[in-house]
Amino acid sequence: MMTRRDFVKNGVAAFTFSFAAPAFLSDLARAQGASSRNLVVLDLTGGNDGLSMLVPYTDSAYYSKRPTLAIPAGTVLQVGTDSSGKALGLHPKLTGLRDIFNEGRLALIQRVGYENSSRSHFSGTDIWSTANPPNTIGSGWVGRYLSTLPAPLDPLTAWNTTGDTPHALQMAGVSVASIPNITSYAFNSPNTGTEATLEKSAATSIAGARKGKCFNIFLEPPTWIN
């Protein structure tokens, strides 16, 4: 089982949503090689407190406003100061992130937002997903990026670990696989018996020719599906 620390530290070979990532992510990363660059999106919707994650531990206002929630100054993992000189520290349990920060491979960006916030959780979520405040029912920002990549696009260039495709990945004409569990992601054919076995063998052989990279084959009528 991959721990959260391993997941954040090692990365994966895909775009992915959900912090509860399946254990096979590390195998995909190794399959693509250490030289590849990957974007990992962790959607912590409603589950991340910015002031507990990155703590202004010398700010008296922080402790006066959070008498029971504040992280004790002596326990934070110091990471320097912000642009104004205010000292900052990571939550004491984020040792993995602190290690990556010390290696120069992590940037911490504070006060990220958008103008004229309605303070609505739902509209805010749509804005984050589309990166387009005037049209929050439109395509997702990752989906738009994928639509600009040259064809043919590897079917596993982007995928997510949830059952439904998140808004950020949605775009007309762009297919994104949902793989919440590797055991349910398998070859499926409308045929049975020897014919289905031969189809699966042929598809697996073709996949092996791609130098070990995990990818998806689309055949008609049989296909790789979840």
C-alpha positions as CSV (number, residue, x, y, z in Angstrom):
1,M,0.0,0.0,0.0
2,M,1.4,3.4,-1.0
3,T,1.4,6.0,1.9
4,R,0.4,9.6,1.4
5,R,4.1,10.6,1.9
6,D,5.2,8.2,-0.8
7,F,2.5,9.4,-3.2
8,V,3.5,13.1,-2.8
9,K,7.2,12.3,-2.8
10,N,7.5,10.0,-5.7
11,G,4.8,11.3,-8.1
12,V,2.9,9.4,-10.7
13,A,2.9,9.1,-14.5
14,A,-0.5,10.8,-15.0
15,F,-2.9,13.5,-14.0
16,T,-4.9,12.2,-11.1
17,F,-7.6,13.2,-8.7
18,S,-8.2,12.1,-5.1
19,F,-5.7,11.8,-2.3
20,A,-6.6,8.1,-1.6
21,A,-4.6,7.0,-4.6
22,P,-4.3,3.3,-5.5
23,A,-1.0,1.5,-5.0
24,F,-0.3,0.9,-8.6
25,L,0.5,4.6,-9.2
26,S,4.2,4.0,-8.3
27,D,4.4,1.2,-10.9
28,L,3.1,3.5,-13.6
29,A,5.7,6.1,-12.6
30,R,8.5,3.6,-12.9
31,A,7.1,2.4,-16.3
32,Q,7.5,5.9,-17.8
33,G,11.0,6.4,-16.4
34,A,12.6,9.0,-14.1
35,S,13.0,11.5,-16.9
36,S,9.3,12.2,-17.5
37,R,7.6,15.2,-16.1
38,N,4.2,14.7,-14.5
39,L,1.4,16.8,-13.2
40,V,-0.4,15.4,-10.1
41,V,-3.6,17.2,-9.0
42,L,-4.7,16.4,-5.5
43,D,-8.3,17.6,-5.1
44,L,-8.7,18.2,-1.3
45,T,-12.2,19.6,-1.7
46,G,-13.2,20.8,1.8
47,G,-10.4,18.9,3.4
48,N,-7.4,21.2,3.7
49,D,-6.9,24.1,6.1
50,G,-4.3,26.4,4.6
51,L,-3.4,28.0,8.0
52,S,-2.8,24.6,9.5
53,M,-0.8,23.4,6.6
54,L,1.4,26.5,6.3
55,V,1.5,28.1,9.7
56,P,2.4,31.8,10.4
57,Y,3.8,30.7,13.8
58,T,5.2,34.1,14.9
59,D,1.9,36.0,14.2
60,S,0.1,36.7,17.4
61,A,-3.2,37.3,15.5
62,Y,-3.1,33.7,14.3
63,Y,-3.1,32.4,17.9
64,S,-5.6,34.9,19.2
65,K,-8.1,34.0,16.4
66,R,-7.5,30.3,16.8
67,P,-7.2,29.6,20.5
68,T,-8.0,25.9,20.1
69,L,-7.0,25.2,16.5
70,A,-3.6,26.9,16.3
71,I,-0.6,24.7,15.7
72,P,2.0,25.2,18.5
73,A,4.9,27.3,17.3
74,G,7.4,24.8,18.7
75,T,6.1,21.9,16.6
76,V,6.1,23.4,13.1
77,L,8.6,22.5,10.4
78,Q,10.3,25.7,9.6
79,V,10.6,26.6,5.9
80,G,11.7,30.2,6.0
81,T,9.7,33.4,5.5
82,D,7.2,34.9,3.1
83,S,7.9,38.0,0.9
84,S,7.1,40.3,3.9
85,G,9.5,38.5,6.2
86,K,6.9,36.6,8.2
87,A,8.1,33.3,9.4
88,L,6.3,30.2,8.1
89,G,6.3,26.5,9.1
90,L,4.6,23.4,7.8
91,H,2.3,21.3,9.9
92,P,4.5,18.9,12.0
93,K,3.1,15.8,10.1
94,L,4.1,17.1,6.7
95,T,7.7,15.9,6.9
96,G,7.6,14.5,3.4
97,L,6.7,17.9,1.9
98,R,9.4,19.6,4.0
99,D,12.0,17.1,2.6
100,I,10.9,18.0,-1.0
101,F,11.0,21.7,-0.1
102,N,14.5,21.4,1.3
103,E,15.6,19.7,-2.0
104,G,14.4,22.8,-3.9
105,R,11.5,20.9,-5.6
106,L,8.5,22.5,-3.9
107,A,7.0,26.0,-4.1
108,L,4.4,27.1,-1.5
109,I,2.0,29.7,-2.9
110,Q,-0.2,31.6,-0.4
111,R,-3.4,33.6,-0.7
112,V,-4.4,32.0,-4.1
113,G,-7.9,33.2,-5.0
114,Y,-10.0,35.1,-7.5
115,E,-11.6,38.5,-7.6
116,N,-15.0,39.2,-6.2
117,S,-15.5,35.9,-4.4
118,S,-19.1,35.1,-3.6
119,R,-17.9,32.9,-0.7
120,S,-20.0,30.1,-2.2
121,H,-18.4,26.7,-1.9
122,F,-20.2,25.5,-5.0
123,S,-19.5,28.4,-7.3
124,G,-15.9,28.5,-6.0
125,T,-15.4,24.8,-6.8
126,D,-16.7,25.4,-10.4
127,I,-14.3,28.3,-10.8
128,W,-11.3,26.3,-9.6
129,S,-12.3,23.5,-12.0
130,T,-12.7,25.7,-15.1
131,A,-10.3,28.5,-14.3
132,N,-12.9,30.7,-16.0
133,P,-15.0,32.8,-13.6
134,P,-17.4,34.1,-16.3
135,N,-18.3,30.6,-17.5
136,T,-18.1,28.1,-14.7
137,I,-20.2,25.5,-16.6
138,G,-17.7,25.3,-19.5
139,S,-14.8,23.0,-20.0
140,G,-12.2,22.2,-17.3
141,W,-8.7,23.7,-17.4
142,V,-6.9,20.3,-17.6
143,G,-9.4,19.2,-20.3
144,R,-8.6,22.3,-22.4
145,Y,-4.9,21.6,-22.1
146,L,-5.3,18.0,-23.2
147,S,-7.2,19.2,-26.3
148,T,-4.1,21.1,-27.4
149,L,-1.9,18.0,-27.5
150,P,-1.0,16.5,-30.9
151,A,-2.9,13.4,-32.0
152,P,-2.8,10.5,-31.6
153,L,-3.0,11.0,-27.9
154,D,-2.1,8.1,-25.6
155,P,-5.4,7.1,-23.8
156,L,-3.5,7.1,-20.5
157,T,-1.9,10.5,-20.9
158,A,-4.5,11.7,-18.4
159,W,-6.7,9.7,-16.0
160,N,-8.3,10.0,-12.6
161,T,-8.8,7.8,-9.6
162,T,-12.4,8.6,-9.0
163,G,-15.5,7.0,-10.5
164,D,-16.8,10.1,-12.3
165,T,-14.7,12.4,-14.4
166,P,-14.0,15.6,-12.4
167,H,-15.0,18.9,-14.0
168,A,-11.4,20.0,-14.4
169,L,-10.8,17.1,-16.8
170,Q,-13.9,17.5,-18.9
171,M,-13.6,18.8,-22.5
172,A,-15.6,18.0,-25.6
173,G,-13.7,15.5,-27.7
174,V,-11.3,14.5,-24.9
175,S,-11.5,11.1,-23.2
176,V,-10.1,10.6,-19.7
177,A,-10.0,7.1,-18.1
178,S,-11.4,6.6,-14.6
179,I,-9.4,4.0,-12.8
180,P,-10.4,3.9,-9.1
181,N,-9.1,0.3,-8.7
182,I,-6.6,-1.5,-10.9
183,T,-8.4,-4.8,-10.4
184,S,-11.5,-3.5,-12.2
185,Y,-9.5,-2.1,-15.1
186,A,-9.3,-5.0,-17.5
187,F,-9.9,-6.2,-21.0
188,N,-13.5,-6.6,-21.9
189,S,-15.0,-8.2,-25.0
190,P,-18.5,-9.0,-26.1
191,N,-17.1,-12.3,-27.3
192,T,-16.5,-15.4,-25.2
193,G,-14.3,-18.5,-25.1
194,T,-11.3,-18.9,-27.5
195,E,-12.1,-15.8,-29.5
196,A,-12.1,-13.5,-26.4
197,T,-8.8,-15.1,-25.3
198,L,-7.2,-14.5,-28.6
199,E,-8.4,-10.8,-28.7
200,K,-6.9,-10.2,-25.2
201,S,-3.6,-11.9,-26.2
202,A,-3.4,-9.7,-29.3
203,A,-4.1,-6.5,-27.4
204,T,-1.6,-7.4,-24.7
205,S,1.1,-8.1,-27.3
206,I,0.5,-4.7,-29.0
207,A,0.7,-3.0,-25.6
208,G,4.0,-4.7,-24.9
209,A,5.4,-3.1,-28.0
210,R,5.1,0.3,-26.4
211,K,8.3,-0.3,-24.3
212,G,6.5,-1.1,-21.1
213,K,4.5,2.2,-20.9
214,C,1.1,1.6,-19.4
215,F,-1.5,2.7,-21.9
216,N,-5.0,2.0,-23.2
217,I,-5.9,0.2,-26.4
218,F,-9.2,1.1,-28.1
219,L,-10.4,-1.7,-30.4
220,E,-13.8,-2.1,-32.0
221,P,-15.8,-3.9,-30.8
222,P,-13.6,-5.1,-27.9
223,T,-11.8,-2.5,-25.9
224,W,-10.0,-1.8,-22.7
225,I,-12.5,-0.3,-20.2
226,N,-13.0,0.1,-16.5
